[in-house]
């Protein structure tokens, strides 16, 4: 472990201020959650409707996260967070007023919680990606774990306080307190002026940016495994928070205060899991940490299903809470450390879609099972699925936390062209000619497999590899871009870690001969002038022989 990684994120004033303000905001959010869940039970709703309170918060994250990630990567993340916080403040205030006036029905309550979830979905990728702007990369795993700890400190105290507030003053008071909790974080964000590198390229259109984020994750095997495992984990893990109001009311026979105490037990365990996460990550592999976490959740759910005694349920919830935060923070760190800064918010958003999509589906699934077969059966089913997530680790093992250098590789410079091109000029076709001796062909093809993945991941289309039939040593790599700007953007996305394949290729070139790169623009014959014979130079493609990137 490097000396830099031992530095506490709390020594960084900005992170400390944002963390404290986020703690207060999370505290209010948990109070609001208690108020909404318990209010739904007071409206004599079915177990399915009660469980849908949890789903209505998770579903927007699945639906909006990718769009929110594209927004966060293209706009000022600080402004995105400010807008999301202001939206959630407004919705919470309206919910409080509606509750105070007695206007809230079960479906209207779900609509309000869904809208708050929309604000959370927009805020999440920007907030998670901004952590990397606040702390050095070496400190990022600790910062992510402390963020999880902050949320779970709020989880350990907020629900109990929320239960007391609901019992004493009603759900409207809980909603009003949540509205006020956003103010502190908005003030801190307003004062923060991040020192970010200047943007060298124009912003991508949101649709294009979303597609680029999906493509990057799709072409990154390590991230794909994390997302699949997070979805399965979230499916099973959702049972406890979704069914906890029913456990408080039907299993323990308590009221809103009991519900708050149960959530507090879950939160205390989560704080313990966050505090111990650094030690566990130092001693166990990423897969080992997640297996331990999944085992804790499975055991906790089974223990709760087997007893009605509050003193036994609380330690079971604490064990499950520790597993919850250990797994989710590990997934989060794995995705962030495997993503360069240009796409990190979109990668996080896809992770959140996977994890919270699983949670939303699980909330509906286990709510339905509880409604048809009882809460005990639902909890045992969740424990069984969580054990299956451990088995999945033997088929799709989680990668270790990446230590790759994902900083931009700034050695590439935009080439000059004999024919003027603009950003929208295109389509662009690039060919790279490699000279490879026959004994090195097998190694060359292996390297080109990785090079194909990198090219496609960063935006190249229609990648192909050709071998010249007349010159067996000549291999031609060919790929396309819609516009010249896409070509420039593709090269700007290359990281220092990607240089490894280029260095291997350098050693394979015959006599160190550098490859020849041709950059051509496609033209249709109908687009040429018809009033005169075109000059021969106008018919020549844009070409340039230069050193490989």
C-alpha positions as CSV (number, residue, x, y, z in Angstrom):
1,X,0.0,0.0,0.0
2,X,1.5,3.4,-1.0
3,X,1.9,6.3,1.4
4,X,-0.6,8.3,-0.6
5,X,-3.3,5.7,-0.1
6,X,-2.9,5.9,3.7
7,X,-3.9,9.6,3.7
8,X,-7.4,10.1,5.2
9,X,-9.8,11.8,2.8
10,X,-11.0,13.9,5.8
11,X,-7.6,15.7,5.7
12,X,-8.9,17.3,2.5
13,X,-11.1,20.3,3.6
14,X,-13.4,20.1,0.6
15,X,-14.2,16.4,1.0
16,X,-14.7,16.9,4.7
17,X,-17.2,19.8,4.1
18,X,-19.2,17.9,1.4
19,X,-19.2,14.7,3.5
20,X,-20.7,16.5,6.5
21,X,-23.3,18.3,4.4
22,X,-24.1,15.0,2.7
23,X,-24.5,13.3,6.0
24,X,-27.1,15.8,7.0
25,X,-28.9,15.4,3.7
26,X,-28.8,11.6,4.0
27,X,-30.1,12.0,7.6
28,X,-33.1,13.9,6.2
29,X,-33.6,11.4,3.4
30,X,-33.8,8.5,5.8
31,X,-36.3,10.3,8.0
32,X,-38.4,10.9,4.8
33,X,-38.1,7.2,3.9
34,X,-39.4,6.1,7.3
35,X,-42.3,8.6,7.0
36,X,-43.2,7.3,3.5
37,X,-43.0,3.6,4.3
38,X,-44.9,3.9,7.6
39,X,-47.5,6.3,6.1
40,X,-48.1,3.6,3.4
41,X,-48.8,1.0,6.2
42,X,-51.2,3.5,7.8
43,X,-53.1,3.9,4.6
44,X,-54.0,0.1,4.9
45,X,-52.1,-0.7,1.8
46,X,-51.2,-4.3,0.8
47,X,-47.7,-5.8,1.3
48,X,-47.1,-5.3,-2.4
49,X,-47.8,-1.6,-2.2
50,X,-45.7,-1.2,0.9
51,X,-42.8,-2.9,-0.8
52,X,-43.3,-0.6,-3.8
53,X,-42.3,2.4,-1.7
54,X,-38.7,1.0,-1.9
55,X,-39.1,0.1,-5.6
56,X,-40.4,3.6,-6.4
57,X,-37.1,5.1,-5.1
58,X,-34.9,2.5,-6.8
59,X,-36.7,2.4,-10.2
60,X,-35.8,6.0,-11.3
61,X,-32.1,5.1,-10.7
62,X,-32.5,2.3,-13.2
63,X,-34.4,4.4,-15.7
64,X,-32.5,7.7,-15.5
65,X,-29.0,6.9,-14.4
66,X,-27.4,6.6,-17.9
67,X,-28.9,9.9,-19.0
68,X,-27.8,11.4,-15.7
69,X,-24.3,10.0,-16.2
70,X,-24.0,11.5,-19.7
71,X,-25.1,14.9,-18.3
72,X,-22.6,14.6,-15.5
73,X,-19.7,13.8,-17.9
74,X,-20.7,16.7,-20.3
75,X,-21.7,19.5,-18.0
76,X,-20.5,21.0,-14.8
77,X,-21.1,18.3,-12.2
78,X,-21.4,20.8,-9.4
79,X,-24.3,22.6,-11.2
80,X,-25.9,19.2,-11.9
81,X,-25.9,18.4,-8.2
82,X,-27.2,21.8,-7.3
83,X,-30.1,21.4,-9.7
84,X,-30.9,17.9,-8.4
85,X,-30.8,19.0,-4.8
86,X,-33.2,22.0,-5.6
87,X,-35.6,19.6,-7.3
88,X,-35.7,17.2,-4.4
89,X,-36.2,20.1,-2.0
90,X,-39.2,21.3,-3.9
91,X,-40.8,17.8,-4.2
92,X,-40.2,17.1,-0.5
93,X,-41.9,20.4,0.4
94,X,-44.9,19.6,-1.8
95,X,-45.2,16.2,-0.2
96,X,-45.1,17.7,3.3
97,X,-47.8,20.2,2.4
98,X,-50.0,17.5,0.7
99,X,-49.7,15.2,3.7
100,X,-50.5,18.1,6.1
101,X,-53.7,18.7,4.1
102,X,-54.7,15.1,4.1
103,X,-54.5,14.8,0.3
104,X,-52.1,11.9,-0.1
105,X,-53.3,8.6,-1.3
106,X,-51.2,5.4,-1.7
107,X,-50.6,6.0,-5.5
108,X,-49.9,9.7,-4.9
109,X,-47.4,8.8,-2.3
110,X,-45.7,6.5,-4.7
111,X,-45.6,9.3,-7.3
112,X,-43.9,11.7,-4.9
113,X,-41.3,9.1,-3.8
114,X,-40.7,8.3,-7.4
115,X,-40.0,11.9,-8.1
116,X,-37.6,12.1,-5.2
117,X,-36.0,9.0,-6.6
118,X,-35.6,10.9,-9.9
119,X,-33.7,13.6,-8.2
120,X,-31.5,11.0,-6.5
121,X,-30.9,9.3,-9.9
122,X,-29.7,12.6,-11.4
123,X,-27.6,13.5,-8.4
124,X,-25.9,10.1,-8.0
125,X,-23.6,9.9,-11.0
126,X,-22.5,13.5,-10.6
127,X,-21.8,13.1,-6.9
128,X,-19.9,9.8,-7.3
129,X,-17.8,11.1,-10.2
130,X,-17.1,14.3,-8.3
131,X,-15.3,12.4,-5.5
132,X,-12.5,11.8,-8.0
133,X,-12.3,15.6,-8.5
134,X,-12.0,16.1,-4.7
135,X,-9.4,13.6,-3.7
136,X,-6.3,12.0,-5.3
137,X,-6.8,8.7,-7.1
138,X,-4.9,6.8,-4.4
139,X,-7.3,8.0,-1.8
140,X,-10.4,7.2,-3.9
141,X,-11.2,3.7,-2.4
142,X,-11.2,5.2,1.1
143,X,-13.3,8.2,0.1
144,X,-15.9,5.9,-1.5
145,X,-16.0,3.7,1.6
146,X,-16.4,6.8,3.8
147,X,-19.2,8.0,1.7
148,X,-20.9,4.7,2.3
149,X,-20.2,5.0,6.0
150,X,-21.7,8.5,6.0
151,X,-24.9,7.3,4.5
152,X,-25.0,4.4,7.0
153,X,-24.3,6.6,9.9
154,X,-27.5,8.4,8.9
155,X,-29.1,5.0,8.4
156,X,-28.2,3.9,11.9
157,X,-29.7,7.0,13.6
158,X,-32.1,8.6,11.1
159,X,-34.7,5.8,11.0
160,X,-35.0,5.7,14.8
161,X,-35.3,9.5,14.9
162,X,-37.7,9.4,11.9
163,X,-39.8,6.8,13.7
164,X,-40.0,9.0,16.8
165,X,-40.9,12.0,14.6
166,X,-43.6,10.1,12.8
167,X,-45.0,8.8,16.0
168,X,-45.0,12.2,17.7
169,X,-45.8,14.6,14.8
170,X,-46.8,12.5,11.8
171,X,-45.3,11.9,8.4
172,X,-45.7,15.5,7.3
173,X,-43.1,16.6,9.8
174,X,-40.7,14.0,8.5
175,X,-41.2,15.2,5.0
176,X,-40.6,18.8,6.0
177,X,-37.4,18.0,7.8
178,X,-36.1,16.2,4.7
179,X,-36.9,19.3,2.6
180,X,-34.7,21.4,4.9
181,X,-31.9,18.9,4.9
182,X,-30.9,19.7,1.3
183,X,-30.1,23.3,2.2
184,X,-26.7,22.7,3.8
185,X,-25.4,20.7,0.9
186,X,-26.6,23.2,-1.6
187,X,-24.6,26.0,0.2
188,X,-21.4,23.9,0.2
189,X,-21.8,23.0,-3.5
190,X,-22.5,26.7,-4.3
191,X,-19.2,27.7,-2.7
192,X,-17.1,24.9,-4.3
193,X,-15.2,26.1,-7.4
194,X,-13.5,22.9,-8.8
195,X,-10.2,23.4,-10.5
196,X,-10.8,21.2,-13.6
197,X,-8.7,21.0,-16.8
198,X,-10.0,23.0,-19.7
199,X,-12.3,21.2,-22.1
200,X,-10.5,20.8,-25.4
201,X,-13.3,19.3,-27.4
202,X,-17.0,20.3,-27.7
203,X,-19.6,18.5,-25.6
204,X,-21.1,15.4,-27.1
205,X,-24.8,15.3,-27.8
206,X,-26.5,13.4,-24.9
207,X,-27.7,10.6,-27.2
208,X,-24.2,10.1,-28.5
209,X,-22.7,10.4,-25.0
210,X,-25.1,7.7,-23.7
211,X,-24.2,5.4,-26.5
212,X,-20.5,6.0,-25.9
213,X,-20.9,5.1,-22.2
214,X,-22.7,1.9,-23.0
215,X,-20.1,1.0,-25.6
216,X,-17.2,1.6,-23.2
217,X,-18.8,-0.6,-20.6
218,X,-19.8,-3.2,-23.1
219,X,-16.1,-3.4,-24.4
220,X,-14.7,-3.5,-20.8
221,X,-14.9,-7.1,-19.6
222,X,-13.9,-6.2,-16.0
223,X,-16.8,-3.7,-15.7
224,X,-19.3,-6.0,-17.3
225,X,-18.6,-8.7,-14.6
226,X,-19.1,-6.1,-11.8
227,X,-22.4,-5.0,-13.2
228,X,-23.8,-8.5,-13.6
229,X,-22.8,-9.4,-10.1
230,X,-24.2,-6.1,-8.7
231,X,-27.5,-6.8,-10.3
232,X,-27.8,-10.3,-8.8
233,X,-26.7,-9.1,-5.4
234,X,-29.1,-6.1,-5.5
235,X,-32.0,-8.5,-6.4
236,X,-31.5,-10.5,-3.3
237,X,-30.4,-7.7,-1.0
238,X,-33.5,-5.6,-1.6
239,X,-35.7,-7.9,0.5
240,X,-34.7,-6.6,3.9
241,X,-35.2,-2.8,3.3
242,X,-38.4,-3.5,1.3
243,X,-40.0,-5.8,3.8
244,X,-38.8,-4.1,7.0
245,X,-42.1,-2.2,7.6
246,X,-43.9,-5.6,7.4
247,X,-41.4,-7.2,9.8
248,X,-41.9,-4.3,12.2
249,X,-45.7,-4.4,12.0
250,X,-46.5,-8.1,11.6
251,X,-43.5,-10.1,12.9
252,X,-42.4,-7.9,15.9
253,X,-45.9,-6.3,16.4
254,X,-44.5,-2.8,16.8
255,X,-45.2,0.7,15.4
256,X,-43.2,3.4,13.6
257,X,-40.6,3.6,16.5
258,X,-40.0,-0.1,16.2
259,X,-39.6,0.3,12.4
260,X,-37.0,3.0,13.0
261,X,-35.1,0.9,15.5
262,X,-35.0,-2.0,13.0
263,X,-33.6,0.3,10.3
264,X,-31.2,1.7,12.9
265,X,-29.8,-1.8,13.6
266,X,-29.3,-2.3,9.9
267,X,-27.5,1.1,9.7
268,X,-25.2,0.4,12.7
269,X,-24.1,-2.8,11.0
270,X,-23.5,-0.9,7.8
271,X,-21.3,1.6,9.6
272,X,-19.2,-1.2,11.0
273,X,-18.9,-2.7,7.5
274,X,-17.7,0.6,6.1
275,X,-15.2,1.1,8.9
276,X,-13.8,-2.4,8.4
277,X,-13.9,-2.3,4.6
278,X,-10.3,-1.1,4.2
279,X,-8.9,-3.8,6.4
280,X,-10.9,-6.5,4.6
281,X,-9.8,-5.2,1.2
282,X,-6.2,-5.4,2.3
283,X,-6.6,-9.0,3.4
284,X,-9.1,-10.4,1.0
285,X,-9.6,-10.3,-2.8
286,X,-12.5,-8.3,-4.3
287,X,-14.3,-11.6,-4.8
288,X,-13.6,-12.6,-1.2
289,X,-15.0,-9.4,0.2
290,X,-18.2,-9.7,-1.9
291,X,-18.7,-13.4,-0.9
292,X,-18.3,-12.5,2.7
293,X,-20.9,-9.7,2.3
294,X,-23.4,-11.9,0.5
295,X,-23.0,-14.5,3.2
296,X,-23.8,-12.0,5.9
297,X,-26.9,-10.8,4.1
298,X,-28.1,-14.4,3.5
299,X,-27.5,-15.4,7.2
300,X,-29.2,-12.2,8.4
301,X,-32.3,-12.7,6.3
302,X,-32.6,-16.4,7.4
303,X,-32.2,-15.4,11.1
304,X,-35.0,-12.8,10.8
305,X,-37.3,-15.3,9.2
306,X,-36.8,-17.7,12.0
307,X,-37.6,-15.5,15.0
308,X,-40.1,-12.9,16.3
309,X,-37.8,-11.6,19.1
310,X,-36.5,-8.1,18.6
311,X,-33.2,-8.7,20.5
312,X,-32.4,-11.5,18.0
313,X,-33.6,-9.6,14.9
314,X,-31.4,-6.6,15.6
315,X,-28.0,-8.4,15.4
316,X,-29.2,-10.2,12.3
317,X,-30.0,-6.8,10.7
318,X,-26.6,-5.5,11.8
319,X,-24.9,-8.4,10.1
320,X,-27.0,-7.9,6.9
321,X,-26.2,-4.1,7.0
322,X,-22.5,-4.8,7.2
323,X,-22.8,-7.1,4.1
324,X,-24.8,-4.5,2.3
325,X,-22.3,-1.7,2.5
326,X,-19.3,-4.0,2.0
327,X,-20.6,-5.3,-1.3
328,X,-22.0,-2.0,-2.7
329,X,-18.9,0.0,-1.8
330,X,-16.7,-2.7,-3.3
331,X,-18.7,-2.7,-6.6
332,X,-18.5,1.1,-6.7
333,X,-14.8,1.3,-6.2
334,X,-14.2,-1.4,-8.8
335,X,-16.1,0.5,-11.4
336,X,-14.5,3.9,-10.6
337,X,-11.0,2.5,-10.6
338,X,-11.6,0.8,-14.0
339,X,-12.9,3.9,-15.7
340,X,-11.1,7.0,-17.0
341,X,-12.4,10.4,-16.1
342,X,-14.0,11.1,-19.4
343,X,-16.6,8.3,-18.9
344,X,-16.6,7.7,-15.2
345,X,-20.0,9.1,-14.5
346,X,-21.6,7.0,-17.2
347,X,-19.8,3.9,-15.9
348,X,-21.1,4.6,-12.4
349,X,-24.6,5.3,-13.8
350,X,-24.6,1.9,-15.5
351,X,-23.5,0.2,-12.3
352,X,-26.3,2.0,-10.4
353,X,-28.7,0.9,-13.1
354,X,-27.6,-2.7,-12.6
355,X,-27.6,-2.6,-8.8
356,X,-30.7,-0.6,-8.3
357,X,-32.5,-2.2,-11.1
358,X,-32.0,-5.5,-9.3
359,X,-33.2,-3.9,-6.1
360,X,-36.4,-2.5,-7.8
361,X,-37.1,-6.0,-9.3
362,X,-36.4,-7.6,-5.9
363,X,-38.7,-5.2,-4.0
364,X,-41.6,-6.1,-6.3
365,X,-40.7,-9.9,-6.3
366,X,-40.4,-10.2,-2.5
367,X,-43.3,-7.9,-1.9
368,X,-45.4,-10.3,-4.1
369,X,-44.1,-13.4,-2.3
370,X,-44.9,-11.8,1.1
371,X,-48.4,-10.9,-0.1
372,X,-49.1,-14.4,-1.3
373,X,-47.1,-16.6,1.0
374,X,-46.0,-14.5,4.0
375,X,-43.0,-12.5,4.9
376,X,-41.1,-15.5,6.3
377,X,-41.2,-17.2,2.9
378,X,-40.1,-14.0,1.2
379,X,-37.1,-13.7,3.5
380,X,-36.0,-17.3,3.0
381,X,-36.3,-16.9,-0.7
382,X,-34.1,-13.8,-0.6
383,X,-31.5,-15.7,1.5
384,X,-31.5,-18.5,-1.1
385,X,-31.0,-16.1,-4.0
386,X,-28.2,-14.4,-2.1
387,X,-26.4,-17.8,-1.7
388,X,-26.7,-18.3,-5.4
389,X,-24.9,-15.0,-5.9
390,X,-22.0,-16.5,-4.0
391,X,-22.1,-19.5,-6.4
392,X,-22.1,-17.1,-9.3
393,X,-18.6,-16.0,-8.2
394,X,-17.2,-19.3,-9.3
395,X,-18.4,-18.7,-12.8
396,X,-17.9,-15.0,-13.1
397,X,-15.2,-14.0,-10.7
398,X,-14.9,-10.3,-9.8
399,X,-11.7,-8.7,-11.0
400,X,-9.3,-7.1,-8.5
401,X,-9.4,-3.4,-8.1
402,X,-7.6,-2.0,-11.1
403,X,-4.3,-0.2,-10.5
404,X,-4.0,0.8,-14.2
405,X,-2.9,4.3,-15.1
406,X,-6.1,5.7,-16.8
407,X,-4.8,9.2,-17.1
408,X,-5.0,10.5,-20.7
409,X,-2.2,9.7,-23.0
410,X,-1.3,13.2,-24.1
411,X,1.3,12.2,-26.8
412,X,-1.2,12.3,-29.7
413,X,-1.5,15.5,-31.6
414,X,-4.1,16.3,-34.2
415,X,-2.5,15.9,-37.6
416,X,-2.5,18.5,-40.4
417,X,-4.2,17.6,-43.6
418,X,-3.6,18.7,-47.2
419,X,-7.3,19.1,-47.8
420,X,-9.1,21.3,-45.1
421,X,-11.4,19.4,-42.8
422,X,-13.9,20.6,-40.2
423,X,-15.2,18.9,-37.1
424,X,-18.3,17.6,-39.0
425,X,-16.3,16.4,-42.1
426,X,-16.7,12.8,-42.8
427,X,-17.1,9.8,-43.0
428,X,-13.4,9.3,-42.1
429,X,-11.6,6.0,-42.9
430,X,-8.3,5.2,-41.2
431,X,-5.9,2.5,-42.3
432,X,-2.7,1.5,-40.4
433,X,-0.1,-0.5,-42.3
434,X,2.0,-2.9,-40.2
435,X,5.0,-4.9,-41.4
436,X,5.2,-8.2,-39.5
437,X,7.5,-11.2,-40.0
438,X,6.0,-14.6,-40.4
439,X,7.3,-16.0,-37.0
440,X,5.6,-13.1,-35.2
441,X,2.2,-13.4,-36.8
442,X,0.6,-15.4,-33.9
443,X,1.8,-12.8,-31.3
444,X,0.7,-10.0,-33.7
445,X,-2.9,-11.4,-33.9
446,X,-3.1,-11.7,-30.2
447,X,-2.1,-8.0,-29.7
448,X,-4.5,-6.9,-32.4
449,X,-7.4,-8.6,-30.6
450,X,-6.8,-6.3,-27.7
451,X,-6.2,-3.4,-30.1
452,X,-9.6,-4.1,-31.7
453,X,-11.3,-4.0,-28.3
454,X,-9.6,-0.6,-27.5
455,X,-10.5,0.9,-30.8
456,X,-14.1,-0.1,-30.7
457,X,-14.4,0.8,-27.0
458,X,-13.2,4.4,-27.8
459,X,-15.6,4.9,-30.7
460,X,-14.1,3.3,-33.9
461,X,-16.5,1.6,-36.2
462,X,-16.2,-1.4,-38.6
463,X,-12.8,-2.4,-37.4
464,X,-11.2,-5.0,-39.7
465,X,-7.7,-6.5,-40.2
466,X,-6.5,-7.3,-43.7
467,X,-3.5,-9.2,-45.0
468,X,-2.0,-8.3,-48.4
469,X,-2.0,-11.3,-50.7
470,X,1.0,-10.0,-52.7
471,X,3.0,-8.9,-49.7
472,X,2.6,-11.5,-46.8
473,X,4.4,-9.2,-44.3
474,X,1.9,-6.4,-44.9
475,X,-1.1,-6.2,-42.6
476,X,-3.6,-3.4,-42.8
477,X,-5.8,-2.3,-39.8
478,X,-8.9,-0.4,-41.0
479,X,-11.6,1.4,-39.1
480,X,-14.2,4.2,-39.6
481,X,-15.5,7.3,-37.9
482,X,-18.7,9.3,-38.7
483,X,-16.8,12.6,-38.5
484,X,-13.4,14.1,-38.1
485,X,-14.4,15.2,-34.6
486,X,-15.2,11.6,-33.7
487,X,-11.7,10.6,-34.9
488,X,-10.1,13.3,-32.8
489,X,-12.2,12.3,-29.8
490,X,-11.2,8.7,-30.2
491,X,-7.5,9.5,-29.9
492,X,-8.0,11.9,-27.0
493,X,-9.6,9.0,-25.1
494,X,-6.5,6.8,-25.2
495,X,-5.0,6.3,-21.8
496,X,-1.5,5.5,-20.6
497,X,-2.6,2.0,-19.9
498,X,-3.6,1.5,-23.5
499,X,0.0,2.2,-24.6
500,X,1.0,-1.4,-23.5
501,X,-0.4,-2.8,-26.8
502,X,1.4,-0.1,-28.8
503,X,4.7,-1.0,-27.2
504,X,4.3,-4.7,-27.9
505,X,3.5,-3.8,-31.6
506,X,6.6,-1.7,-31.7
507,X,8.7,-4.7,-30.9
508,X,7.0,-6.8,-33.6
509,X,7.5,-4.4,-36.5
510,X,10.1,-5.6,-39.0
511,X,13.4,-3.8,-38.3
512,X,11.5,-1.3,-36.1
513,X,9.9,0.1,-39.3
514,X,7.1,2.4,-38.2
515,X,3.6,1.7,-39.5
516,X,2.1,4.0,-42.1
517,X,-1.2,5.7,-41.2
518,X,-3.6,6.9,-43.9
519,X,-6.5,9.1,-43.0
520,X,-9.1,9.3,-45.8
521,X,-12.5,11.0,-46.2
522,X,-15.2,9.2,-48.1
523,X,-16.7,11.0,-51.1
524,X,-19.6,10.0,-53.4
525,X,-19.1,10.8,-57.1
526,X,-22.4,12.7,-57.2
527,X,-20.9,15.2,-54.7
528,X,-18.1,16.3,-57.1
529,X,-18.4,19.4,-59.2
530,X,-20.2,18.8,-62.5
531,X,-19.3,22.0,-64.4
532,X,-15.7,21.2,-64.9
533,X,-13.2,18.3,-64.7
534,X,-12.1,17.9,-61.2
535,X,-8.5,18.7,-60.5
536,X,-6.5,15.5,-59.8
537,X,-5.5,16.8,-56.4
538,X,-9.2,17.1,-55.4
539,X,-9.7,13.4,-56.1
540,X,-6.8,12.3,-53.9
541,X,-7.9,11.1,-50.5
542,X,-6.6,12.8,-47.4
543,X,-3.5,10.8,-46.5
544,X,-0.8,11.2,-44.0
545,X,2.0,8.8,-43.1
546,X,3.0,9.2,-39.5
547,X,4.0,7.4,-36.3
548,X,1.4,5.1,-34.8
549,X,-0.6,6.4,-31.8
